[in-house]
């Protein structure tokens, strides 16, 4: 099957590359573009939030869907394509030929792996691409960036399974360095005051979002306010980092927190100097994610493929703009009243939220708000007469619920579509069907968790 899929791409008169608009999708797109260019293929790139099968059904073009596509196979008609995805598939087949299709699907779920933990979209794209172009190993750092961007290292505090195998390949090729260090976001992109203030996995209650306490914490270690606001984690000396970690562990112990989650594997891009904002793979992922959310994914792709200088300057401007958008969205959120139905906490922003950040806001709510341990968060925003919906689920519930399957069933019951991962999913439904959708999600959840 792999050879047939390879031939389909190599012999395409025109290859249309579709990729998802998040960091995993941008990393996937960069891999696909690298391959297409090296093979001399005639290609076109499209970065999408959602797939509409009417856009590409019944054409002579060949499609390569990266980090998307698997949830839409049931709606495709007369499509010739390769799918390298990791979201729950609508059709559990490697070669899909119904409805006149000729689709080769590569997805970890077909191999018994959990796509939300074991194999990201960019890892799937990379593994397939190794068959198309062996020299793709030269960009084996990109699946690492995509995987941590999709939080695949969250559960076990390191990458596992196929994500890990590709990371080890990148390490062997001198592209990625593994370190055991603090796991908070912002090691190379944020001042230490910000990093500690908003560190949430594990959350230290005496410091979380308490700036004065954070400054007092650093002052007790001989770091004044100005330094705390201007120094990044990667700028600190090893002994300074060790002292901070030890004090944070002490606080966690006193609060009964999960001390073991404070440190774990982090991944650094070896070609980047220590001073680079792109040094930490998670920071790298947040920047390419921002370029896409601000409608310039091509900048993130060029960054992935080693362009710096003006490209990095443009990426940073987009990142700062995206950060400001999120700040404004958080301010709107603070003034909203949540609606509750069973375990579901839902928020309808209407036209007051850019529809490509519903997932980001849902993640912020489930991560930062003080919700019950068993919670589902749903965030909605308007999208051209429809409702774009993103959902997140608390870790305790994700052990018993698969949100992607719940969203798919609930969305289809109101004439929409849905899918994703067991702990993070999305849907697109008609305007006016919001309450019915939420009610259907609630009914499905109650059936599963009610004895």
LUMRO-510732 format. One record per residue (C-alpha): chain; residue in one letter; residue number from 1; x, y, z. Coordinates in steps of 0.2 Angstrom, whole numbers. Layout:
BEGIN
@chain A | res A | n NUM | xx X | yy Y | zz Z
...
***
This chain:
BEGIN
@chain A | res X | n 1 | xx 0 | yy 0 | zz 0
@chain A | res X | n 2 | xx 14 | yy 12 | zz 4
@chain A | res X | n 3 | xx 22 | yy 10 | zz -14
@chain A | res X | n 4 | xx 5 | yy 14 | zz -21
@chain A | res X | n 5 | xx 2 | yy 29 | zz -11
@chain A | res X | n 6 | xx 20 | yy 35 | zz -15
@chain A | res X | n 7 | xx 16 | yy 32 | zz -34
@chain A | res X | n 8 | xx 0 | yy 42 | zz -32
@chain A | res X | n 9 | xx 10 | yy 57 | zz -26
@chain A | res X | n 10 | xx 25 | yy 56 | zz -37
@chain A | res X | n 11 | xx 15 | yy 54 | zz -53
@chain A | res X | n 12 | xx 2 | yy 68 | zz -49
@chain A | res X | n 13 | xx 0 | yy 81 | zz -62
@chain A | res X | n 14 | xx -4 | yy 93 | zz -48
@chain A | res X | n 15 | xx -2 | yy 89 | zz -29
@chain A | res X | n 16 | xx -13 | yy 99 | zz -18
@chain A | res X | n 17 | xx -6 | yy 99 | zz 0
@chain A | res X | n 18 | xx -19 | yy 102 | zz 14
@chain A | res X | n 19 | xx -13 | yy 105 | zz 32
@chain A | res X | n 20 | xx -21 | yy 110 | zz 48
@chain A | res X | n 21 | xx -18 | yy 127 | zz 55
@chain A | res X | n 22 | xx -10 | yy 123 | zz 71
@chain A | res X | n 23 | xx 8 | yy 120 | zz 75
@chain A | res X | n 24 | xx 7 | yy 102 | zz 72
@chain A | res X | n 25 | xx -1 | yy 105 | zz 55
@chain A | res X | n 26 | xx 12 | yy 119 | zz 51
@chain A | res X | n 27 | xx 26 | yy 107 | zz 55
@chain A | res X | n 28 | xx 17 | yy 94 | zz 44
@chain A | res X | n 29 | xx 15 | yy 106 | zz 30
@chain A | res X | n 30 | xx 34 | yy 111 | zz 30
@chain A | res X | n 31 | xx 38 | yy 92 | zz 29
@chain A | res X | n 32 | xx 27 | yy 90 | zz 14
@chain A | res X | n 33 | xx 33 | yy 106 | zz 5
@chain A | res X | n 34 | xx 51 | yy 100 | zz 8
@chain A | res X | n 35 | xx 47 | yy 83 | zz 0
@chain A | res X | n 36 | xx 37 | yy 91 | zz -15
@chain A | res X | n 37 | xx 51 | yy 103 | zz -19
@chain A | res X | n 38 | xx 65 | yy 90 | zz -18
@chain A | res X | n 39 | xx 55 | yy 79 | zz -29
@chain A | res X | n 40 | xx 51 | yy 93 | zz -41
@chain A | res X | n 41 | xx 32 | yy 91 | zz -40
@chain A | res X | n 42 | xx 20 | yy 104 | zz -46
@chain A | res X | n 43 | xx 11 | yy 108 | zz -30
@chain A | res X | n 44 | xx -1 | yy 120 | zz -21
@chain A | res X | n 45 | xx -2 | yy 123 | zz -2
@chain A | res X | n 46 | xx -18 | yy 126 | zz 8
@chain A | res X | n 47 | xx -18 | yy 128 | zz 26
@chain A | res X | n 48 | xx -36 | yy 126 | zz 34
@chain A | res X | n 49 | xx -45 | yy 127 | zz 50
@chain A | res X | n 50 | xx -59 | yy 115 | zz 44
@chain A | res X | n 51 | xx -60 | yy 104 | zz 29
@chain A | res X | n 52 | xx -75 | yy 106 | zz 17
@chain A | res X | n 53 | xx -76 | yy 90 | zz 5
@chain A | res X | n 54 | xx -85 | yy 100 | zz -8
@chain A | res X | n 55 | xx -69 | yy 110 | zz -11
@chain A | res X | n 56 | xx -60 | yy 95 | zz -18
@chain A | res X | n 57 | xx -72 | yy 81 | zz -22
@chain A | res X | n 58 | xx -73 | yy 75 | zz -40
@chain A | res X | n 59 | xx -57 | yy 83 | zz -47
@chain A | res X | n 60 | xx -42 | yy 76 | zz -56
@chain A | res X | n 61 | xx -30 | yy 84 | zz -43
@chain A | res X | n 62 | xx -21 | yy 72 | zz -31
@chain A | res X | n 63 | xx -22 | yy 78 | zz -12
@chain A | res X | n 64 | xx -11 | yy 76 | zz 2
@chain A | res X | n 65 | xx -20 | yy 79 | zz 19
@chain A | res X | n 66 | xx -8 | yy 82 | zz 34
@chain A | res X | n 67 | xx -14 | yy 82 | zz 52
@chain A | res X | n 68 | xx -32 | yy 82 | zz 45
@chain A | res X | n 69 | xx -43 | yy 72 | zz 33
@chain A | res X | n 70 | xx -47 | yy 56 | zz 43
@chain A | res X | n 71 | xx -63 | yy 63 | zz 51
@chain A | res X | n 72 | xx -69 | yy 68 | zz 34
@chain A | res X | n 73 | xx -67 | yy 52 | zz 23
@chain A | res X | n 74 | xx -85 | yy 48 | zz 25
@chain A | res X | n 75 | xx -90 | yy 64 | zz 16
@chain A | res X | n 76 | xx -77 | yy 63 | zz 2
@chain A | res X | n 77 | xx -82 | yy 58 | zz -16
@chain A | res X | n 78 | xx -71 | yy 54 | zz -31
@chain A | res X | n 79 | xx -55 | yy 59 | zz -22
@chain A | res X | n 80 | xx -38 | yy 53 | zz -25
@chain A | res X | n 81 | xx -28 | yy 57 | zz -10
@chain A | res X | n 82 | xx -15 | yy 52 | zz 4
@chain A | res X | n 83 | xx -20 | yy 56 | zz 22
@chain A | res X | n 84 | xx -6 | yy 57 | zz 35
@chain A | res X | n 85 | xx -16 | yy 61 | zz 51
@chain A | res X | n 86 | xx -18 | yy 56 | zz 69
@chain A | res X | n 87 | xx -36 | yy 61 | zz 73
@chain A | res X | n 88 | xx -49 | yy 48 | zz 75
@chain A | res X | n 89 | xx -54 | yy 41 | zz 58
@chain A | res X | n 90 | xx -72 | yy 41 | zz 52
@chain A | res X | n 91 | xx -67 | yy 25 | zz 42
@chain A | res X | n 92 | xx -56 | yy 12 | zz 49
@chain A | res X | n 93 | xx -48 | yy 7 | zz 33
@chain A | res X | n 94 | xx -30 | yy 10 | zz 26
@chain A | res X | n 95 | xx -36 | yy 10 | zz 8
@chain A | res X | n 96 | xx -53 | yy 19 | zz 5
@chain A | res X | n 97 | xx -62 | yy 15 | zz -11
@chain A | res X | n 98 | xx -80 | yy 19 | zz -7
@chain A | res X | n 99 | xx -89 | yy 33 | zz -17
@chain A | res X | n 100 | xx -77 | yy 32 | zz -31
@chain A | res X | n 101 | xx -62 | yy 37 | zz -19
@chain A | res X | n 102 | xx -44 | yy 31 | zz -20
@chain A | res X | n 103 | xx -38 | yy 37 | zz -3
@chain A | res X | n 104 | xx -23 | yy 29 | zz 6
@chain A | res X | n 105 | xx -24 | yy 33 | zz 24
@chain A | res X | n 106 | xx -10 | yy 32 | zz 37
@chain A | res X | n 107 | xx -16 | yy 35 | zz 54
@chain A | res X | n 108 | xx -9 | yy 28 | zz 71
@chain A | res X | n 109 | xx -27 | yy 23 | zz 76
@chain A | res X | n 110 | xx -26 | yy 10 | zz 62
@chain A | res X | n 111 | xx -11 | yy 3 | zz 71
@chain A | res X | n 112 | xx -19 | yy 2 | zz 88
@chain A | res X | n 113 | xx -10 | yy 18 | zz 94
@chain A | res X | n 114 | xx -18 | yy 33 | zz 103
@chain A | res X | n 115 | xx -15 | yy 48 | zz 91
@chain A | res X | n 116 | xx -17 | yy 60 | zz 105
@chain A | res X | n 117 | xx -2 | yy 54 | zz 114
@chain A | res X | n 118 | xx 9 | yy 41 | zz 103
@chain A | res X | n 119 | xx 10 | yy 49 | zz 86
@chain A | res X | n 120 | xx 7 | yy 67 | zz 80
@chain A | res X | n 121 | xx 1 | yy 72 | zz 63
@chain A | res X | n 122 | xx 19 | yy 79 | zz 59
@chain A | res X | n 123 | xx 26 | yy 62 | zz 65
@chain A | res X | n 124 | xx 14 | yy 53 | zz 54
@chain A | res X | n 125 | xx 18 | yy 64 | zz 39
@chain A | res X | n 126 | xx 37 | yy 62 | zz 42
@chain A | res X | n 127 | xx 36 | yy 43 | zz 43
@chain A | res X | n 128 | xx 27 | yy 42 | zz 27
@chain A | res X | n 129 | xx 39 | yy 55 | zz 19
@chain A | res X | n 130 | xx 54 | yy 44 | zz 24
@chain A | res X | n 131 | xx 48 | yy 32 | zz 10
@chain A | res X | n 132 | xx 46 | yy 46 | zz -3
@chain A | res X | n 133 | xx 62 | yy 55 | zz 1
@chain A | res X | n 134 | xx 76 | yy 47 | zz 12
@chain A | res X | n 135 | xx 85 | yy 64 | zz 15
@chain A | res X | n 136 | xx 69 | yy 70 | zz 24
@chain A | res X | n 137 | xx 79 | yy 65 | zz 40
@chain A | res X | n 138 | xx 87 | yy 82 | zz 38
@chain A | res X | n 139 | xx 71 | yy 90 | zz 45
@chain A | res X | n 140 | xx 68 | yy 77 | zz 58
@chain A | res X | n 141 | xx 67 | yy 91 | zz 71
@chain A | res X | n 142 | xx 50 | yy 96 | zz 64
@chain A | res X | n 143 | xx 40 | yy 81 | zz 71
@chain A | res X | n 144 | xx 47 | yy 85 | zz 88
@chain A | res X | n 145 | xx 41 | yy 103 | zz 87
@chain A | res X | n 146 | xx 24 | yy 97 | zz 81
@chain A | res X | n 147 | xx 22 | yy 84 | zz 94
@chain A | res X | n 148 | xx 26 | yy 95 | zz 109
@chain A | res X | n 149 | xx 15 | yy 109 | zz 101
@chain A | res X | n 150 | xx 1 | yy 96 | zz 102
@chain A | res X | n 151 | xx 6 | yy 92 | zz 120
@chain A | res X | n 152 | xx 11 | yy 74 | zz 117
@chain A | res X | n 153 | xx 24 | yy 75 | zz 130
@chain A | res X | n 154 | xx 11 | yy 81 | zz 143
@chain A | res X | n 155 | xx 4 | yy 64 | zz 150
@chain A | res X | n 156 | xx 21 | yy 56 | zz 153
@chain A | res X | n 157 | xx 32 | yy 72 | zz 154
@chain A | res X | n 158 | xx 41 | yy 66 | zz 139
@chain A | res X | n 159 | xx 37 | yy 60 | zz 121
@chain A | res X | n 160 | xx 33 | yy 42 | zz 119
@chain A | res X | n 161 | xx 30 | yy 28 | zz 106
@chain A | res X | n 162 | xx 33 | yy 34 | zz 88
@chain A | res X | n 163 | xx 35 | yy 52 | zz 93
@chain A | res X | n 164 | xx 49 | yy 47 | zz 103
@chain A | res X | n 165 | xx 57 | yy 36 | zz 90
@chain A | res X | n 166 | xx 57 | yy 51 | zz 78
@chain A | res X | n 167 | xx 64 | yy 62 | zz 92
@chain A | res X | n 168 | xx 78 | yy 50 | zz 95
@chain A | res X | n 169 | xx 82 | yy 50 | zz 76
@chain A | res X | n 170 | xx 83 | yy 69 | zz 77
@chain A | res X | n 171 | xx 94 | yy 68 | zz 92
@chain A | res X | n 172 | xx 106 | yy 55 | zz 83
@chain A | res X | n 173 | xx 106 | yy 67 | zz 68
@chain A | res X | n 174 | xx 112 | yy 81 | zz 79
@chain A | res X | n 175 | xx 96 | yy 92 | zz 77
@chain A | res X | n 176 | xx 88 | yy 90 | zz 94
@chain A | res X | n 177 | xx 95 | yy 89 | zz 111
@chain A | res X | n 178 | xx 86 | yy 81 | zz 126
@chain A | res X | n 179 | xx 87 | yy 88 | zz 143
@chain A | res X | n 180 | xx 79 | yy 85 | zz 160
@chain A | res X | n 181 | xx 73 | yy 102 | zz 165
@chain A | res X | n 182 | xx 58 | yy 112 | zz 171
@chain A | res X | n 183 | xx 43 | yy 109 | zz 160
@chain A | res X | n 184 | xx 35 | yy 126 | zz 161
@chain A | res X | n 185 | xx 31 | yy 135 | zz 145
@chain A | res X | n 186 | xx 43 | yy 149 | zz 140
@chain A | res X | n 187 | xx 60 | yy 143 | zz 144
@chain A | res X | n 188 | xx 67 | yy 153 | zz 129
@chain A | res X | n 189 | xx 53 | yy 165 | zz 125
@chain A | res X | n 190 | xx 47 | yy 172 | zz 142
@chain A | res X | n 191 | xx 55 | yy 181 | zz 157
@chain A | res X | n 192 | xx 56 | yy 169 | zz 172
@chain A | res X | n 193 | xx 43 | yy 180 | zz 182
@chain A | res X | n 194 | xx 30 | yy 176 | zz 168
@chain A | res X | n 195 | xx 36 | yy 158 | zz 167
@chain A | res X | n 196 | xx 34 | yy 154 | zz 185
@chain A | res X | n 197 | xx 18 | yy 165 | zz 187
@chain A | res X | n 198 | xx 8 | yy 155 | zz 174
@chain A | res X | n 199 | xx 17 | yy 138 | zz 176
@chain A | res X | n 200 | xx 2 | yy 126 | zz 178
@chain A | res X | n 201 | xx 8 | yy 108 | zz 176
@chain A | res X | n 202 | xx 10 | yy 106 | zz 190
@chain A | res X | n 203 | xx 1 | yy 122 | zz 197
@chain A | res X | n 204 | xx 9 | yy 130 | zz 213
@chain A | res X | n 205 | xx -6 | yy 138 | zz 221
@chain A | res X | n 206 | xx 5 | yy 150 | zz 231
@chain A | res X | n 207 | xx 13 | yy 157 | zz 215
@chain A | res X | n 208 | xx 0 | yy 154 | zz 201
@chain A | res X | n 209 | xx -5 | yy 171 | zz 194
@chain A | res X | n 210 | xx 0 | yy 180 | zz 210
@chain A | res X | n 211 | xx 14 | yy 192 | zz 204
@chain A | res X | n 212 | xx 18 | yy 199 | zz 220
@chain A | res X | n 213 | xx 21 | yy 182 | zz 228
@chain A | res X | n 214 | xx 32 | yy 177 | zz 212
@chain A | res X | n 215 | xx 43 | yy 193 | zz 215
@chain A | res X | n 216 | xx 45 | yy 189 | zz 233
@chain A | res X | n 217 | xx 49 | yy 171 | zz 228
@chain A | res X | n 218 | xx 63 | yy 177 | zz 217
@chain A | res X | n 219 | xx 69 | yy 190 | zz 229
@chain A | res X | n 220 | xx 72 | yy 176 | zz 242
@chain A | res X | n 221 | xx 84 | yy 168 | zz 230
@chain A | res X | n 222 | xx 93 | yy 184 | zz 227
@chain A | res X | n 223 | xx 85 | yy 189 | zz 210
@chain A | res X | n 224 | xx 77 | yy 206 | zz 210
@chain A | res X | n 225 | xx 61 | yy 212 | zz 201
@chain A | res X | n 226 | xx 70 | yy 219 | zz 187
@chain A | res X | n 227 | xx 80 | yy 204 | zz 183
@chain A | res X | n 228 | xx 65 | yy 193 | zz 185
@chain A | res X | n 229 | xx 56 | yy 203 | zz 172
@chain A | res X | n 230 | xx 71 | yy 203 | zz 160
@chain A | res X | n 231 | xx 79 | yy 186 | zz 162
@chain A | res X | n 232 | xx 74 | yy 170 | zz 153
@chain A | res X | n 233 | xx 76 | yy 153 | zz 160
@chain A | res X | n 234 | xx 89 | yy 148 | zz 147
@chain A | res X | n 235 | xx 99 | yy 164 | zz 152
@chain A | res X | n 236 | xx 101 | yy 158 | zz 170
@chain A | res X | n 237 | xx 117 | yy 148 | zz 176
@chain A | res X | n 238 | xx 115 | yy 130 | zz 180
@chain A | res X | n 239 | xx 116 | yy 133 | zz 199
@chain A | res X | n 240 | xx 103 | yy 146 | zz 198
@chain A | res X | n 241 | xx 91 | yy 135 | zz 189
@chain A | res X | n 242 | xx 94 | yy 121 | zz 202
@chain A | res X | n 243 | xx 90 | yy 133 | zz 216
@chain A | res X | n 244 | xx 74 | yy 138 | zz 209
@chain A | res X | n 245 | xx 68 | yy 120 | zz 205
@chain A | res X | n 246 | xx 73 | yy 115 | zz 223
@chain A | res X | n 247 | xx 62 | yy 129 | zz 230
@chain A | res X | n 248 | xx 48 | yy 125 | zz 218
@chain A | res X | n 249 | xx 48 | yy 107 | zz 223
@chain A | res X | n 250 | xx 48 | yy 112 | zz 242
@chain A | res X | n 251 | xx 32 | yy 123 | zz 239
@chain A | res X | n 252 | xx 24 | yy 109 | zz 229
@chain A | res X | n 253 | xx 28 | yy 96 | zz 243
@chain A | res X | n 254 | xx 20 | yy 108 | zz 256
@chain A | res X | n 255 | xx 4 | yy 110 | zz 245
@chain A | res X | n 256 | xx 3 | yy 92 | zz 241
@chain A | res X | n 257 | xx 6 | yy 94 | zz 223
@chain A | res X | n 258 | xx 13 | yy 83 | zz 210
@chain A | res X | n 259 | xx 32 | yy 86 | zz 212
@chain A | res X | n 260 | xx 37 | yy 73 | zz 199
@chain A | res X | n 261 | xx 28 | yy 83 | zz 185
@chain A | res X | n 262 | xx 39 | yy 99 | zz 188
@chain A | res X | n 263 | xx 54 | yy 92 | zz 178
@chain A | res X | n 264 | xx 55 | yy 80 | zz 164
@chain A | res X | n 265 | xx 61 | yy 79 | zz 146
@chain A | res X | n 266 | xx 63 | yy 96 | zz 136
@chain A | res X | n 267 | xx 69 | yy 97 | zz 118
@chain A | res X | n 268 | xx 80 | yy 110 | zz 111
@chain A | res X | n 269 | xx 85 | yy 114 | zz 93
@chain A | res X | n 270 | xx 104 | yy 112 | zz 93
@chain A | res X | n 271 | xx 107 | yy 123 | zz 78
@chain A | res X | n 272 | xx 99 | yy 138 | zz 87
@chain A | res X | n 273 | xx 110 | yy 148 | zz 99
@chain A | res X | n 274 | xx 106 | yy 149 | zz 117
@chain A | res X | n 275 | xx 100 | yy 166 | zz 115
@chain A | res X | n 276 | xx 87 | yy 161 | zz 101
@chain A | res X | n 277 | xx 69 | yy 162 | zz 105
@chain A | res X | n 278 | xx 67 | yy 146 | zz 95
@chain A | res X | n 279 | xx 79 | yy 136 | zz 106
@chain A | res X | n 280 | xx 66 | yy 127 | zz 115
@chain A | res X | n 281 | xx 55 | yy 116 | zz 104
@chain A | res X | n 282 | xx 39 | yy 121 | zz 113
@chain A | res X | n 283 | xx 42 | yy 140 | zz 111
@chain A | res X | n 284 | xx 46 | yy 136 | zz 93
@chain A | res X | n 285 | xx 29 | yy 128 | zz 91
@chain A | res X | n 286 | xx 20 | yy 142 | zz 99
@chain A | res X | n 287 | xx 28 | yy 154 | zz 86
@chain A | res X | n 288 | xx 24 | yy 145 | zz 71
@chain A | res X | n 289 | xx 6 | yy 142 | zz 78
@chain A | res X | n 290 | xx 4 | yy 161 | zz 79
@chain A | res X | n 291 | xx 10 | yy 164 | zz 61
@chain A | res X | n 292 | xx -4 | yy 153 | zz 55
@chain A | res X | n 293 | xx -18 | yy 160 | zz 67
@chain A | res X | n 294 | xx -13 | yy 177 | zz 60
@chain A | res X | n 295 | xx -16 | yy 171 | zz 42
@chain A | res X | n 296 | xx 2 | yy 170 | zz 37
@chain A | res X | n 297 | xx 7 | yy 151 | zz 39
@chain A | res X | n 298 | xx 19 | yy 153 | zz 25
@chain A | res X | n 299 | xx 30 | yy 162 | zz 37
@chain A | res X | n 300 | xx 30 | yy 148 | zz 50
@chain A | res X | n 301 | xx 34 | yy 136 | zz 36
@chain A | res X | n 302 | xx 49 | yy 146 | zz 30
@chain A | res X | n 303 | xx 54 | yy 146 | zz 49
@chain A | res X | n 304 | xx 53 | yy 127 | zz 50
@chain A | res X | n 305 | xx 64 | yy 126 | zz 34
@chain A | res X | n 306 | xx 78 | yy 136 | zz 42
@chain A | res X | n 307 | xx 75 | yy 153 | zz 36
@chain A | res X | n 308 | xx 79 | yy 167 | zz 49
@chain A | res X | n 309 | xx 83 | yy 185 | zz 48
@chain A | res X | n 310 | xx 68 | yy 195 | zz 40
@chain A | res X | n 311 | xx 57 | yy 179 | zz 42
@chain A | res X | n 312 | xx 60 | yy 178 | zz 60
@chain A | res X | n 313 | xx 57 | yy 196 | zz 62
@chain A | res X | n 314 | xx 40 | yy 194 | zz 53
@chain A | res X | n 315 | xx 36 | yy 179 | zz 64
@chain A | res X | n 316 | xx 39 | yy 188 | zz 80
@chain A | res X | n 317 | xx 28 | yy 202 | zz 74
@chain A | res X | n 318 | xx 14 | yy 190 | zz 71
@chain A | res X | n 319 | xx 17 | yy 181 | zz 87
@chain A | res X | n 320 | xx 16 | yy 198 | zz 97
@chain A | res X | n 321 | xx 0 | yy 201 | zz 87
@chain A | res X | n 322 | xx -7 | yy 184 | zz 92
@chain A | res X | n 323 | xx -2 | yy 186 | zz 110
@chain A | res X | n 324 | xx -12 | yy 203 | zz 110
@chain A | res X | n 325 | xx -27 | yy 194 | zz 102
@chain A | res X | n 326 | xx -27 | yy 181 | zz 116
@chain A | res X | n 327 | xx -25 | yy 195 | zz 129
@chain A | res X | n 328 | xx -41 | yy 203 | zz 123
@chain A | res X | n 329 | xx -50 | yy 187 | zz 122
@chain A | res X | n 330 | xx -46 | yy 183 | zz 140
@chain A | res X | n 331 | xx -52 | yy 200 | zz 145
@chain A | res X | n 332 | xx -69 | yy 196 | zz 136
@chain A | res X | n 333 | xx -69 | yy 179 | zz 144
@chain A | res X | n 334 | xx -67 | yy 187 | zz 162
@chain A | res X | n 335 | xx -83 | yy 197 | zz 159
@chain A | res X | n 336 | xx -93 | yy 182 | zz 152
@chain A | res X | n 337 | xx -105 | yy 171 | zz 162
@chain A | res X | n 338 | xx -103 | yy 153 | zz 159
@chain A | res X | n 339 | xx -117 | yy 141 | zz 155
@chain A | res X | n 340 | xx -118 | yy 125 | zz 164
@chain A | res X | n 341 | xx -126 | yy 109 | zz 159
@chain A | res X | n 342 | xx -121 | yy 93 | zz 169
@chain A | res X | n 343 | xx -102 | yy 92 | zz 168
@chain A | res X | n 344 | xx -102 | yy 104 | zz 153
@chain A | res X | n 345 | xx -96 | yy 122 | zz 155
@chain A | res X | n 346 | xx -99 | yy 131 | zz 139
@chain A | res X | n 347 | xx -96 | yy 149 | zz 132
@chain A | res X | n 348 | xx -103 | yy 157 | zz 116
@chain A | res X | n 349 | xx -92 | yy 171 | zz 111
@chain A | res X | n 350 | xx -103 | yy 174 | zz 95
@chain A | res X | n 351 | xx -93 | yy 187 | zz 84
@chain A | res X | n 352 | xx -82 | yy 193 | zz 98
@chain A | res X | n 353 | xx -69 | yy 180 | zz 96
@chain A | res X | n 354 | xx -58 | yy 175 | zz 81
@chain A | res X | n 355 | xx -65 | yy 158 | zz 76
@chain A | res X | n 356 | xx -47 | yy 151 | zz 74
@chain A | res X | n 357 | xx -43 | yy 152 | zz 92
@chain A | res X | n 358 | xx -58 | yy 143 | zz 100
@chain A | res X | n 359 | xx -47 | yy 128 | zz 104
@chain A | res X | n 360 | xx -34 | yy 140 | zz 112
@chain A | res X | n 361 | xx -47 | yy 148 | zz 123
@chain A | res X | n 362 | xx -55 | yy 131 | zz 128
@chain A | res X | n 363 | xx -38 | yy 125 | zz 133
@chain A | res X | n 364 | xx -35 | yy 141 | zz 144
@chain A | res X | n 365 | xx -51 | yy 138 | zz 153
@chain A | res X | n 366 | xx -49 | yy 120 | zz 156
@chain A | res X | n 367 | xx -31 | yy 123 | zz 162
@chain A | res X | n 368 | xx -32 | yy 140 | zz 172
@chain A | res X | n 369 | xx -50 | yy 141 | zz 178
@chain A | res X | n 370 | xx -55 | yy 133 | zz 194
@chain A | res X | n 371 | xx -67 | yy 120 | zz 188
@chain A | res X | n 372 | xx -73 | yy 104 | zz 195
@chain A | res X | n 373 | xx -61 | yy 89 | zz 193
@chain A | res X | n 374 | xx -74 | yy 81 | zz 181
@chain A | res X | n 375 | xx -77 | yy 95 | zz 168
@chain A | res X | n 376 | xx -80 | yy 97 | zz 149
@chain A | res X | n 377 | xx -77 | yy 115 | zz 142
@chain A | res X | n 378 | xx -85 | yy 120 | zz 126
@chain A | res X | n 379 | xx -81 | yy 136 | zz 117
@chain A | res X | n 380 | xx -91 | yy 143 | zz 102
@chain A | res X | n 381 | xx -88 | yy 157 | zz 90
@chain A | res X | n 382 | xx -97 | yy 162 | zz 74
@chain A | res X | n 383 | xx -90 | yy 156 | zz 57
@chain A | res X | n 384 | xx -99 | yy 162 | zz 41
@chain A | res X | n 385 | xx -116 | yy 158 | zz 47
@chain A | res X | n 386 | xx -111 | yy 142 | zz 56
@chain A | res X | n 387 | xx -104 | yy 139 | zz 74
@chain A | res X | n 388 | xx -86 | yy 134 | zz 76
@chain A | res X | n 389 | xx -85 | yy 124 | zz 92
@chain A | res X | n 390 | xx -69 | yy 118 | zz 102
@chain A | res X | n 391 | xx -70 | yy 106 | zz 117
@chain A | res X | n 392 | xx -58 | yy 101 | zz 130
@chain A | res X | n 393 | xx -59 | yy 88 | zz 144
@chain A | res X | n 394 | xx -52 | yy 87 | zz 161
@chain A | res X | n 395 | xx -38 | yy 73 | zz 163
@chain A | res X | n 396 | xx -49 | yy 63 | zz 175
@chain A | res X | n 397 | xx -64 | yy 62 | zz 163
@chain A | res X | n 398 | xx -52 | yy 58 | zz 148
@chain A | res X | n 399 | xx -49 | yy 42 | zz 156
@chain A | res X | n 400 | xx -67 | yy 36 | zz 153
@chain A | res X | n 401 | xx -73 | yy 48 | zz 139
@chain A | res X | n 402 | xx -67 | yy 50 | zz 121
@chain A | res X | n 403 | xx -72 | yy 68 | zz 117
@chain A | res X | n 404 | xx -69 | yy 66 | zz 98
@chain A | res X | n 405 | xx -82 | yy 52 | zz 96
@chain A | res X | n 406 | xx -94 | yy 61 | zz 107
@chain A | res X | n 407 | xx -92 | yy 77 | zz 97
@chain A | res X | n 408 | xx -94 | yy 68 | zz 81
@chain A | res X | n 409 | xx -110 | yy 59 | zz 86
@chain A | res X | n 410 | xx -118 | yy 75 | zz 94
@chain A | res X | n 411 | xx -113 | yy 86 | zz 78
@chain A | res X | n 412 | xx -120 | yy 73 | zz 66
@chain A | res X | n 413 | xx -136 | yy 72 | zz 75
@chain A | res X | n 414 | xx -139 | yy 91 | zz 71
@chain A | res X | n 415 | xx -132 | yy 90 | zz 53
@chain A | res X | n 416 | xx -115 | yy 95 | zz 57
@chain A | res X | n 417 | xx -98 | yy 87 | zz 58
@chain A | res X | n 418 | xx -85 | yy 84 | zz 72
@chain A | res X | n 419 | xx -70 | yy 74 | zz 77
@chain A | res X | n 420 | xx -52 | yy 76 | zz 85
@chain A | res X | n 421 | xx -44 | yy 67 | zz 100
@chain A | res X | n 422 | xx -51 | yy 60 | zz 116
@chain A | res X | n 423 | xx -46 | yy 75 | zz 126
@chain A | res X | n 424 | xx -48 | yy 89 | zz 113
@chain A | res X | n 425 | xx -61 | yy 89 | zz 99
@chain A | res X | n 426 | xx -70 | yy 101 | zz 88
@chain A | res X | n 427 | xx -86 | yy 103 | zz 78
@chain A | res X | n 428 | xx -95 | yy 114 | zz 65
@chain A | res X | n 429 | xx -113 | yy 115 | zz 66
@chain A | res X | n 430 | xx -127 | yy 127 | zz 59
@chain A | res X | n 431 | xx -131 | yy 143 | zz 68
@chain A | res X | n 432 | xx -146 | yy 140 | zz 80
@chain A | res X | n 433 | xx -141 | yy 122 | zz 84
@chain A | res X | n 434 | xx -130 | yy 126 | zz 98
@chain A | res X | n 435 | xx -141 | yy 122 | zz 113
@chain A | res X | n 436 | xx -146 | yy 106 | zz 104
@chain A | res X | n 437 | xx -128 | yy 101 | zz 101
@chain A | res X | n 438 | xx -123 | yy 104 | zz 120
@chain A | res X | n 439 | xx -139 | yy 95 | zz 125
@chain A | res X | n 440 | xx -134 | yy 80 | zz 114
@chain A | res X | n 441 | xx -116 | yy 80 | zz 121
@chain A | res X | n 442 | xx -123 | yy 80 | zz 139
@chain A | res X | n 443 | xx -135 | yy 65 | zz 135
@chain A | res X | n 444 | xx -120 | yy 55 | zz 128
@chain A | res X | n 445 | xx -109 | yy 59 | zz 142
@chain A | res X | n 446 | xx -123 | yy 54 | zz 155
@chain A | res X | n 447 | xx -125 | yy 37 | zz 146
@chain A | res X | n 448 | xx -107 | yy 33 | zz 147
@chain A | res X | n 449 | xx -103 | yy 39 | zz 165
@chain A | res X | n 450 | xx -120 | yy 35 | zz 174
@chain A | res X | n 451 | xx -119 | yy 17 | zz 181
***
